[in-house]
Amino acid sequence: MAFTTITLLSILGAITPELAAGKYQAKDFATQTTLLLFCGLFLAQYVLLTLYRVIVYPHFVSPMRYLPGPKNNWPLVGQFGHLIRASSPNELQIEWGNTWSTAPFVRYLSLANEETLLINTPEAHKEVFQTHCYAFQKPDVLFRFIGEIIGRGLLFAEGAEHKRQRRILYELFSMPNLKKLMPVFQEAAAGLAEFMDRELDAEGKGVIDVMECFSKMALDLTGLTVVGVELENLKTPDPKIDFLKCFKRIFQPSALSALISFINTQVPVRRWIPLEANYGYIRATKEVRRLLLECVRQRIIDIDRANEKNETFAAVELPGSGRDLLTIMVQERWRVNKMAGDVLNEEDIVNQLLTFLVAGHETSAGNSTWAVYCLATHPKIQATLRAEIMDFLEQTKGATQQWSEIDKLPYLNNFCREVLRRYCPSLATYREPITDMTLCGTFIPKGTPLLFMPAVANLSRATWGADAEDVVPERWDRLTGDAATPYAFETFGNGPRVCIGRNFAMMEFKTQVIELVRRFRFERSPQLEALGGAPPAMMNPAISLWPRDGMPVKVVRV
């Protein structure tokens, strides 16, 4: 690439003096010949460099060419053709991890024969995410995919800035603060169950697509816990523009808009494409950020006004808020600011809120969908879980259920962790080293894409045994060997970049499971019966783990 740049500069250097002197004429044969010669050489060099990068380097030169990995590559696109034709978006990676179970990294080729390393063993996960965490960064392609929407919040911050944001947000997600959200989690879970109850009446036959049901409610419920308001109430003077419409335009795009987003990940052309599908996406992104910024500023005004009347740093109750992440974040900002500490500015807060909303609503709906699927297909597990929950509710009858009590329910804890292990909703992310390095005896050149896919660790037979793909809540009572290490369960990641909202997610998940199991019994629908015990087909390509044909389940009121 550097050599190509030098050649291009040499072309410009040869032509520019003549242009400046006014010597260049269209009919000047010598100049035309010189220009054509340089362009021809430049094109030839580009072709040769491309052939070297795509064909020669990965097969004959790369220091990683001897690493284990699949060899049934398609010409020029490597494993890409196999990946998009797989039955699920993580099927092949799980298969590779189990095939080369002792290899720290599995090498495969992608588009243009780009070498990618799949992080495989617990030792490799520890090296990348703990020991050398800040020696890796997310590639630019990921930021152009989602970062242009949510900004450089905790998800995309790197190095010192990541440490700064994490330090500031750590207190936000402390257990004392999260316990303040328990009433909101319980109200949201009750709202979810009531919505399912209405869907049951409307459907009439007792079979509900729980994936569609949970997806409809997830964003609204996440809005309550994150922002403290129903997102449909965040509106502009223009009735055609509100938060939900803009949010859905971004994350449920038209085919053309999705194509533009994909092209933009490869070449940053977003601002130059003069199509309404692109302009609409840009407007929606700006409106979402603007509406949240207005909400943040108003919350800051409300909390500042209330706190100025209070001589202590005790939490101040505010009408309609006080039990959501935004209020806790702004309250903590006020407290630290009074002590001359480092705080998040308004733009930082918007970035964090968007990160929580985007990650929260997708994973929340996915967790509930797969939990119900596991209950419907494992009646013994459902019976055991219901017995524990009903006994707990009987003991706490008439009293407010505290998180400290819920968190002690052993089978509920095992079931939720097992669902998250077997059906992790988050599919993958990438890291790349910022310098040449050697990990687990493997030399990795700077800029090499490393694929982190939680399912590879979560479903490793070398770690979890031959029944790794079965749903067995009891396994969490007898963890041994690698399964007992933190790097066997990667749903929330590990190390300094572990998901800061993992306790938030578990509190929300458990309260939803309690409410759903308390009110309903779930059974196989005719569609699930027809599968004969096989897992449902998955969406592929996809950015989260979703069943391709929905999740129809027979629902019976208890």
DOBA-975897 format. One record per residue (C-alpha): residue in one letter; x, y, z. Coordinates in nm, 2 decimals, decimal comma. Example, Ala and Ser with C-alpha at 12.3 -4.5 7.8 and 13.67 -1.06 7.14 Angstrom:
PT aa      u      v      w
PT  A   1,23  -0,45   0,78
PT  S   1,37  -0,11   0,71
//
This chain:
PT aa      u      v      w
PT  M   0,00   0,00   0,00
PT  A   0,28   0,24   0,08
PT  F   0,45   0,16  -0,25
PT  T   0,12   0,23  -0,43
PT  T   0,09   0,56  -0,26
PT  I   0,45   0,65  -0,36
PT  T   0,38   0,56  -0,72
PT  L   0,06   0,77  -0,73
PT  L   0,26   1,07  -0,58
PT  S   0,52   1,02  -0,85
PT  I   0,26   1,05  -1,12
PT  L   0,12   1,37  -0,97
PT  G   0,48   1,49  -0,93
PT  A   0,55   1,44  -1,29
PT  I   0,23   1,61  -1,42
PT  T   0,19   1,90  -1,17
PT  P   0,49   2,11  -1,29
PT  E   0,36   2,10  -1,64
PT  L   0,02   2,19  -1,53
PT  A   0,15   2,48  -1,32
PT  A   0,36   2,61  -1,61
PT  G   0,07   2,59  -1,85
PT  K   0,27   2,36  -2,08
PT  Y   0,01   2,08  -2,08
PT  Q  -0,20   2,07  -2,39
PT  A  -0,45   1,80  -2,49
PT  K  -0,27   1,76  -2,82
PT  D   0,07   1,74  -2,67
PT  F   0,17   1,39  -2,77
PT  A   0,47   1,36  -2,54
PT  T   0,27   1,45  -2,24
PT  Q  -0,01   1,22  -2,33
PT  T   0,24   0,94  -2,38
PT  T   0,40   1,01  -2,04
PT  L   0,06   1,02  -1,87
PT  L  -0,05   0,69  -2,03
PT  L   0,28   0,53  -1,94
PT  F   0,25   0,63  -1,58
PT  C  -0,12   0,53  -1,56
PT  G  -0,03   0,19  -1,72
PT  L   0,25   0,13  -1,48
PT  F   0,03   0,23  -1,19
PT  L  -0,25  -0,01  -1,30
PT  A   0,00  -0,29  -1,36
PT  Q   0,14  -0,24  -1,01
PT  Y  -0,20  -0,23  -0,86
PT  V  -0,29  -0,56  -1,03
PT  L   0,03  -0,72  -0,93
PT  L   0,00  -0,61  -0,57
PT  T  -0,36  -0,73  -0,56
PT  L  -0,26  -1,07  -0,70
PT  Y   0,02  -1,09  -0,44
PT  R  -0,21  -1,00  -0,15
PT  V  -0,50  -1,23  -0,26
PT  I  -0,32  -1,53  -0,40
PT  V   0,05  -1,54  -0,32
PT  Y   0,07  -1,40   0,04
PT  P  -0,20  -1,61   0,21
PT  H  -0,10  -1,93   0,05
PT  F   0,28  -1,91   0,02
PT  V   0,42  -1,63   0,24
PT  S   0,20  -1,56   0,54
PT  P   0,36  -1,67   0,87
PT  M   0,01  -1,79   0,97
PT  R  -0,04  -2,03   0,67
PT  Y   0,06  -2,33   0,88
PT  L  -0,21  -2,28   1,14
PT  P  -0,49  -2,53   1,16
PT  G  -0,82  -2,44   0,98
PT  P  -1,05  -2,54   0,70
PT  K  -0,90  -2,59   0,35
PT  N  -1,21  -2,63   0,14
PT  N  -1,19  -2,26   0,02
PT  W  -1,38  -2,11  -0,26
PT  P  -1,15  -1,92  -0,51
PT  L  -1,09  -1,56  -0,40
PT  V  -1,36  -1,56  -0,13
PT  G  -1,22  -1,84   0,10
PT  Q  -1,49  -1,97   0,34
PT  F  -1,73  -1,68   0,28
PT  G  -1,95  -1,89   0,05
PT  H  -1,97  -2,17   0,31
PT  L  -2,04  -1,93   0,59
PT  I  -2,34  -1,76   0,43
PT  R  -2,49  -2,10   0,33
PT  A  -2,45  -2,26   0,67
PT  S  -2,77  -2,35   0,87
PT  S  -2,68  -2,09   1,14
PT  P  -2,45  -1,79   1,16
PT  N  -2,21  -1,97   1,40
PT  E  -2,24  -2,33   1,28
PT  L  -1,91  -2,36   1,10
PT  Q  -1,71  -2,17   1,37
PT  I  -1,84  -2,40   1,64
PT  E  -1,75  -2,70   1,42
PT  W  -1,40  -2,56   1,36
PT  G  -1,35  -2,50   1,73
PT  N  -1,45  -2,86   1,81
PT  T  -1,24  -3,01   1,52
PT  W  -0,92  -2,83   1,63
PT  S  -1,01  -2,81   2,00
PT  T  -0,65  -2,78   2,13
PT  A  -0,55  -2,50   1,88
PT  P  -0,55  -2,16   2,04
PT  F  -0,64  -2,00   1,71
PT  V  -0,81  -2,15   1,40
PT  R  -0,72  -1,98   1,07
PT  Y  -0,96  -1,93   0,78
PT  L  -0,98  -1,72   0,47
PT  S  -1,26  -1,48   0,40
PT  L  -1,34  -1,23   0,12
PT  A  -1,03  -1,16  -0,10
PT  N  -0,86  -1,44   0,09
PT  E  -0,81  -1,22   0,40
PT  E  -0,67  -1,43   0,68
PT  T  -0,89  -1,43   1,00
PT  L  -0,81  -1,60   1,33
PT  L  -1,09  -1,76   1,53
PT  I  -1,01  -1,73   1,91
PT  N  -1,06  -2,08   2,02
PT  T  -0,93  -2,21   2,36
PT  P  -0,98  -2,07   2,71
PT  E  -0,61  -1,98   2,72
PT  A  -0,64  -1,78   2,39
PT  H  -0,94  -1,60   2,52
PT  K  -0,75  -1,51   2,84
PT  E  -0,45  -1,38   2,64
PT  V  -0,67  -1,16   2,41
PT  F  -0,92  -1,03   2,66
PT  Q  -0,73  -1,02   2,99
PT  T  -0,35  -1,03   2,96
PT  H  -0,31  -0,82   2,64
PT  C  -0,65  -0,65   2,63
PT  Y  -0,54  -0,31   2,53
PT  A  -0,30  -0,44   2,27
PT  F  -0,61  -0,50   2,05
PT  Q  -0,87  -0,27   1,91
PT  K  -1,19  -0,30   1,71
PT  P  -1,14  -0,26   1,33
PT  D  -1,28   0,05   1,16
PT  V  -1,52  -0,16   0,96
PT  L  -1,72  -0,23   1,28
PT  F  -1,74   0,14   1,37
PT  R  -1,87   0,22   1,02
PT  F  -2,13  -0,06   1,07
PT  I  -2,27   0,04   1,41
PT  G  -2,04   0,30   1,57
PT  E  -2,17   0,58   1,34
PT  I  -2,50   0,54   1,52
PT  I  -2,41   0,49   1,88
PT  G  -2,09   0,70   1,88
PT  R  -1,77   0,62   2,07
PT  G  -1,93   0,51   2,39
PT  L  -1,79   0,23   2,60
PT  L  -1,84  -0,02   2,32
PT  F  -1,60   0,16   2,08
PT  A  -1,37   0,35   2,31
PT  E  -1,02   0,22   2,31
PT  G  -0,71   0,25   2,54
PT  A  -0,71   0,53   2,79
PT  E  -1,05   0,66   2,68
PT  H  -1,20   0,31   2,75
PT  K  -1,04   0,30   3,09
PT  R  -1,18   0,65   3,17
PT  Q  -1,53   0,57   3,06
PT  R  -1,53   0,24   3,24
PT  R  -1,41   0,40   3,56
PT  I  -1,69   0,66   3,54
PT  L  -1,96   0,40   3,46
PT  Y  -1,85   0,14   3,71
PT  E  -2,04   0,31   3,99
PT  L  -2,35   0,33   3,77
PT  F  -2,37  -0,05   3,75
PT  S  -2,28  -0,11   4,11
PT  M  -2,53  -0,35   4,29
PT  P  -2,67  -0,07   4,51
PT  N  -2,77   0,13   4,20
PT  L  -2,90  -0,17   4,02
PT  K  -3,12  -0,27   4,31
PT  K  -3,30   0,06   4,27
PT  L  -3,41  -0,07   3,93
PT  M  -3,58  -0,39   4,06
PT  P  -3,93  -0,23   4,07
PT  V  -3,88  -0,12   3,71
PT  F  -3,77  -0,47   3,61
PT  Q  -4,07  -0,62   3,78
PT  E  -4,31  -0,37   3,62
PT  A  -4,15  -0,44   3,28
PT  A  -4,18  -0,82   3,33
PT  A  -4,55  -0,78   3,43
PT  G  -4,61  -0,57   3,12
PT  L  -4,45  -0,83   2,91
PT  A  -4,67  -1,11   3,06
PT  E  -4,98  -0,89   3,02
PT  F  -4,89  -0,83   2,65
PT  M  -4,85  -1,21   2,60
PT  D  -5,19  -1,26   2,77
PT  R  -5,36  -1,02   2,53
PT  E  -5,18  -1,19   2,23
PT  L  -5,32  -1,52   2,36
PT  D  -5,67  -1,39   2,36
PT  A  -5,63  -1,24   2,01
PT  E  -5,48  -1,55   1,87
PT  G  -5,75  -1,78   1,99
PT  K  -5,57  -2,12   1,93
PT  G  -5,31  -2,10   2,21
PT  V  -5,01  -2,08   1,98
PT  I  -4,81  -1,76   1,99
PT  D  -4,50  -1,66   1,80
PT  V  -4,30  -1,56   2,11
PT  M  -4,02  -1,41   1,91
PT  E  -4,25  -1,16   1,75
PT  C  -4,42  -1,10   2,08
PT  F  -4,10  -1,03   2,27
PT  S  -3,95  -0,82   1,99
PT  K  -4,26  -0,59   1,99
PT  M  -4,22  -0,52   2,36
PT  A  -3,84  -0,52   2,40
PT  L  -3,76  -0,17   2,29
PT  D  -4,04  -0,02   2,49
PT  L  -3,94  -0,21   2,81
PT  T  -3,57  -0,13   2,75
PT  G  -3,66   0,24   2,71
PT  L  -3,83   0,24   3,06
PT  T  -3,52   0,09   3,23
PT  V  -3,26   0,29   3,04
PT  V  -3,42   0,63   2,98
PT  G  -3,71   0,62   3,23
PT  V  -3,98   0,71   2,97
PT  E  -4,18   0,52   2,70
PT  L  -3,98   0,58   2,38
PT  E  -4,30   0,65   2,18
PT  N  -4,34   0,97   2,39
PT  L  -4,01   1,11   2,26
PT  K  -4,15   1,31   1,97
PT  T  -4,08   1,62   1,76
PT  P  -4,32   1,89   1,64
PT  D  -4,34   1,70   1,32
PT  P  -4,59   1,41   1,37
PT  K  -4,41   1,20   1,11
PT  I  -4,09   1,20   1,32
PT  D  -4,07   1,03   1,66
PT  F  -3,80   0,82   1,83
PT  L  -3,95   0,48   1,75
PT  K  -4,00   0,55   1,39
PT  C  -3,64   0,68   1,35
PT  F  -3,50   0,39   1,56
PT  K  -3,68   0,13   1,35
PT  R  -3,57   0,30   1,03
PT  I  -3,21   0,25   1,14
PT  F  -3,24  -0,11   1,27
PT  Q  -3,51  -0,24   1,03
PT  P  -3,39  -0,08   0,71
PT  S  -3,51  -0,14   0,36
PT  A  -3,31  -0,37   0,13
PT  L  -3,15  -0,07  -0,04
PT  S  -3,06   0,10   0,29
PT  A  -2,91  -0,22   0,42
PT  L  -2,70  -0,25   0,10
PT  I  -2,57   0,10   0,14
PT  S  -2,48   0,03   0,50
PT  F  -2,29  -0,28   0,39
PT  I  -2,10  -0,09   0,12
PT  N  -2,02   0,18   0,37
PT  T  -1,85  -0,08   0,60
PT  Q  -1,61  -0,16   0,31
PT  V  -1,57   0,20   0,17
PT  P  -1,69   0,50   0,37
PT  V  -1,92   0,65   0,11
PT  R  -2,23   0,72   0,33
PT  R  -2,22   1,10   0,29
PT  W  -2,18   1,08  -0,09
PT  I  -2,47   0,86  -0,20
PT  P  -2,76   1,08  -0,33
PT  L  -3,05   0,84  -0,26
PT  E  -3,35   0,89  -0,04
PT  A  -3,28   0,56   0,13
PT  N  -2,95   0,69   0,24
PT  Y  -3,07   1,04   0,33
PT  G  -3,36   0,90   0,53
PT  Y  -3,11   0,68   0,73
PT  I  -2,89   0,98   0,80
PT  R  -3,19   1,19   0,91
PT  A  -3,31   0,92   1,14
PT  T  -2,97   0,88   1,30
PT  K  -2,95   1,26   1,37
PT  E  -3,31   1,27   1,51
PT  V  -3,25   0,98   1,74
PT  R  -2,94   1,15   1,89
PT  R  -3,11   1,49   1,90
PT  L  -3,42   1,35   2,09
PT  L  -3,20   1,17   2,34
PT  L  -2,99   1,48   2,39
PT  E  -3,30   1,68   2,47
PT  C  -3,40   1,41   2,72
PT  V  -3,05   1,42   2,88
PT  R  -3,05   1,80   2,91
PT  Q  -3,39   1,81   3,07
PT  R  -3,30   1,53   3,32
PT  I  -2,98   1,73   3,41
PT  I  -3,19   2,04   3,47
PT  D  -3,44   1,85   3,69
PT  I  -3,17   1,68   3,89
PT  D  -2,96   1,99   3,94
PT  R  -3,26   2,18   4,06
PT  A  -3,36   1,90   4,30
PT  N  -3,01   1,85   4,43
PT  E  -2,94   2,22   4,49
PT  K  -3,21   2,20   4,75
PT  N  -3,05   1,90   4,92
PT  E  -2,74   1,94   5,13
PT  T  -2,63   1,57   5,10
PT  F  -2,56   1,35   4,81
PT  A  -2,85   1,12   4,89
PT  A  -3,06   1,01   4,60
PT  V  -3,34   1,26   4,51
PT  E  -3,67   1,13   4,41
PT  L  -3,80   1,28   4,09
PT  P  -4,15   1,25   3,94
PT  G  -4,15   0,99   3,67
PT  S  -3,78   0,90   3,70
PT  G  -3,52   0,80   3,96
PT  R  -3,54   0,44   3,87
PT  D  -3,37   0,43   3,54
PT  L  -3,01   0,43   3,41
PT  L  -3,02   0,79   3,28
PT  T  -3,13   0,93   3,62
PT  I  -2,87   0,73   3,80
PT  M  -2,61   0,84   3,55
PT  V  -2,69   1,20   3,58
PT  Q  -2,72   1,18   3,96
PT  E  -2,38   1,03   3,98
PT  R  -2,25   1,29   3,74
PT  W  -2,38   1,57   3,97
PT  R  -2,22   1,40   4,27
PT  V  -1,88   1,36   4,11
PT  N  -1,88   1,70   3,96
PT  K  -1,93   1,85   4,30
PT  M  -1,62   1,68   4,41
PT  A  -1,43   1,81   4,10
PT  G  -1,40   1,46   3,95
PT  D  -1,40   1,34   3,59
PT  V  -1,76   1,32   3,45
PT  L  -1,93   1,23   3,13
PT  N  -2,04   1,53   2,91
PT  E  -2,38   1,54   2,75
PT  E  -2,26   1,38   2,43
PT  D  -2,09   1,10   2,62
PT  I  -2,42   1,02   2,80
PT  V  -2,61   1,01   2,47
PT  N  -2,35   0,76   2,34
PT  Q  -2,39   0,54   2,64
PT  L  -2,77   0,55   2,63
PT  L  -2,76   0,45   2,26
PT  T  -2,52   0,17   2,34
PT  F  -2,75   0,04   2,62
PT  L  -3,07   0,07   2,40
PT  V  -2,92  -0,10   2,10
PT  A  -2,76  -0,38   2,30
PT  G  -3,04  -0,41   2,55
PT  H  -3,35  -0,44   2,34
PT  E  -3,19  -0,70   2,10
PT  T  -3,05  -0,92   2,37
PT  S  -3,36  -0,89   2,60
PT  A  -3,59  -1,02   2,33
PT  G  -3,35  -1,29   2,24
PT  N  -3,30  -1,41   2,59
PT  S  -3,68  -1,44   2,65
PT  T  -3,74  -1,61   2,32
PT  W  -3,47  -1,88   2,38
PT  A  -3,58  -1,92   2,75
PT  V  -3,94  -2,00   2,64
PT  Y  -3,81  -2,23   2,37
PT  C  -3,60  -2,43   2,63
PT  L  -3,90  -2,45   2,86
PT  A  -4,13  -2,57   2,59
PT  T  -3,89  -2,84   2,47
PT  H  -3,78  -2,95   2,82
PT  P  -4,10  -3,01   3,03
PT  K  -3,90  -3,16   3,32
PT  I  -3,68  -2,85   3,34
PT  Q  -3,99  -2,63   3,33
PT  A  -4,16  -2,83   3,61
PT  T  -3,85  -2,81   3,83
PT  L  -3,82  -2,44   3,77
PT  R  -4,19  -2,37   3,83
PT  A  -4,18  -2,56   4,16
PT  E  -3,89  -2,35   4,28
PT  I  -4,04  -2,02   4,17
PT  M  -4,39  -2,09   4,31
PT  D  -4,24  -2,20   4,64
PT  F  -4,04  -1,87   4,65
PT  L  -4,35  -1,67   4,57
PT  E  -4,55  -1,84   4,84
PT  Q  -4,28  -1,77   5,10
PT  T  -4,26  -1,40   5,00
PT  K  -4,64  -1,36   4,95
PT  G  -4,75  -1,00   5,03
PT  A  -4,39  -0,88   5,05
PT  T  -4,17  -0,70   4,79
PT  Q  -3,94  -0,95   4,63
PT  Q  -3,58  -0,84   4,68
PT  W  -3,30  -0,91   4,44
PT  S  -3,09  -1,06   4,71
PT  E  -3,36  -1,32   4,76
PT  I  -3,41  -1,38   4,38
PT  D  -3,04  -1,42   4,32
PT  K  -3,03  -1,70   4,57
PT  L  -3,27  -1,93   4,38
PT  P  -3,03  -2,20   4,26
PT  Y  -3,23  -2,36   3,98
PT  L  -3,34  -2,02   3,84
PT  N  -2,97  -1,92   3,84
PT  N  -2,86  -2,24   3,67
PT  F  -3,14  -2,22   3,41
PT  C  -3,07  -1,86   3,31
PT  R  -2,70  -1,92   3,28
PT  E  -2,76  -2,24   3,08
PT  V  -2,99  -2,06   2,83
PT  L  -2,73  -1,78   2,79
PT  R  -2,46  -2,04   2,74
PT  R  -2,65  -2,25   2,48
PT  Y  -2,82  -1,97   2,30
PT  C  -2,60  -1,66   2,34
PT  P  -2,79  -1,39   2,15
PT  S  -2,47  -1,19   2,07
PT  L  -2,30  -1,35   1,77
PT  A  -1,96  -1,21   1,72
PT  T  -1,72  -0,92   1,73
PT  Y  -1,37  -0,86   1,60
PT  R  -1,04  -0,74   1,74
PT  E  -0,71  -0,67   1,57
PT  P  -0,36  -0,62   1,72
PT  I  -0,21  -0,28   1,71
PT  T   0,13  -0,42   1,67
PT  D   0,30  -0,76   1,58
PT  M   0,27  -1,00   1,87
PT  T   0,30  -1,36   1,97
PT  L   0,02  -1,52   2,17
PT  C   0,01  -1,88   2,28
PT  G   0,31  -1,95   2,06
PT  T   0,14  -1,81   1,76
PT  F   0,29  -1,51   1,57
PT  I   0,01  -1,26   1,48
PT  P   0,09  -0,97   1,24
PT  K  -0,04  -0,62   1,32
PT  G  -0,39  -0,57   1,18
PT  T  -0,49  -0,94   1,16
PT  P  -0,86  -0,97   1,22
PT  L  -0,94  -1,19   1,53
PT  L  -1,29  -1,32   1,55
PT  F  -1,45  -1,35   1,89
PT  M  -1,76  -1,57   1,89
PT  P  -1,90  -1,65   2,23
PT  A  -2,06  -1,97   2,11
PT  V  -1,72  -2,12   2,02
PT  A  -1,63  -2,12   2,39
PT  N  -1,98  -2,18   2,52
PT  L  -2,03  -2,49   2,31
PT  S  -1,68  -2,64   2,32
PT  R  -1,70  -3,01   2,37
PT  A  -1,34  -3,01   2,51
PT  T  -1,46  -2,77   2,78
PT  W  -1,82  -2,87   2,85
PT  G  -1,82  -3,24   2,75
PT  A  -2,01  -3,44   2,49
PT  D  -2,34  -3,29   2,59
PT  A  -2,22  -2,93   2,53
PT  E  -2,51  -2,86   2,29
PT  D  -2,77  -3,00   2,53
PT  V  -2,96  -2,78   2,78
PT  V  -2,86  -2,91   3,12
PT  P  -2,91  -2,66   3,41
PT  E  -2,76  -2,90   3,66
PT  R  -2,42  -2,88   3,49
PT  W  -2,36  -2,55   3,68
PT  D  -2,36  -2,73   4,01
PT  R  -2,06  -2,95   3,91
PT  L  -1,82  -2,74   3,71
PT  T  -1,47  -2,89   3,67
PT  G  -1,16  -2,84   3,46
PT  D  -1,17  -2,57   3,20
PT  A  -1,55  -2,53   3,25
PT  A  -1,48  -2,39   3,60
PT  T  -1,27  -2,10   3,45
PT  P  -1,42  -1,76   3,36
PT  Y  -1,32  -1,81   2,99
PT  A  -1,55  -2,11   2,94
PT  F  -1,86  -1,89   2,95
PT  E  -1,81  -1,60   2,72
PT  T  -2,17  -1,46   2,67
PT  F  -2,07  -1,14   2,85
PT  G  -1,70  -1,15   2,75
PT  N  -1,42  -1,13   3,01
PT  G  -1,14  -0,91   3,12
PT  P  -1,14  -0,52   3,12
PT  R  -1,38  -0,52   2,83
PT  V  -1,64  -0,75   2,99
PT  C  -1,99  -0,64   2,94
PT  I  -2,04  -0,37   3,21
PT  G  -2,42  -0,44   3,20
PT  R  -2,40  -0,81   3,27
PT  N  -2,56  -0,78   3,62
PT  F  -2,83  -0,55   3,47
PT  A  -2,90  -0,81   3,20
PT  M  -2,92  -1,10   3,45
PT  M  -3,16  -0,90   3,68
PT  E  -3,38  -0,82   3,39
PT  F  -3,37  -1,18   3,26
PT  K  -3,45  -1,35   3,59
PT  T  -3,74  -1,12   3,67
PT  Q  -3,89  -1,19   3,33
PT  V  -3,85  -1,57   3,37
PT  I  -4,02  -1,56   3,71
PT  E  -4,32  -1,37   3,58
PT  L  -4,36  -1,58   3,26
PT  V  -4,33  -1,91   3,45
PT  R  -4,56  -1,79   3,72
PT  R  -4,84  -1,71   3,47
PT  F  -4,79  -1,96   3,18
PT  R  -4,70  -2,31   3,09
PT  F  -4,51  -2,35   2,76
PT  E  -4,54  -2,65   2,53
PT  R  -4,43  -2,76   2,18
PT  S  -4,64  -2,61   1,90
PT  P  -4,72  -2,83   1,60
PT  Q  -4,44  -2,65   1,42
PT  L  -4,19  -2,75   1,69
PT  E  -4,32  -3,10   1,71
PT  A  -4,26  -3,13   1,33
PT  L  -3,89  -3,07   1,40
PT  G  -3,87  -3,40   1,59
PT  G  -3,63  -3,26   1,85
PT  A  -3,40  -3,09   1,60
PT  P  -3,32  -2,72   1,66
PT  P  -3,51  -2,46   1,46
PT  A  -3,35  -2,32   1,15
PT  M  -3,16  -2,00   1,22
PT  M  -3,14  -1,67   1,04
PT  N  -2,82  -1,64   0,84
PT  P  -2,67  -1,40   0,77
PT  A  -2,77  -1,23   1,10
PT  I  -2,63  -1,00   1,37
PT  S  -2,80  -1,18   1,65
PT  L  -2,91  -1,54   1,71
PT  W  -3,27  -1,56   1,59
PT  P  -3,48  -1,85   1,46
PT  R  -3,55  -1,80   1,09
PT  D  -3,92  -1,89   1,10
PT  G  -4,01  -1,73   1,43
PT  M  -4,07  -1,92   1,75
PT  P  -4,43  -2,05   1,76
PT  V  -4,50  -2,20   2,11
PT  K  -4,82  -2,33   2,27
PT  V  -4,90  -2,11   2,57
PT  V  -5,13  -2,22   2,85
PT  R  -5,24  -2,00   3,14
PT  V  -5,15  -2,15   3,47
//
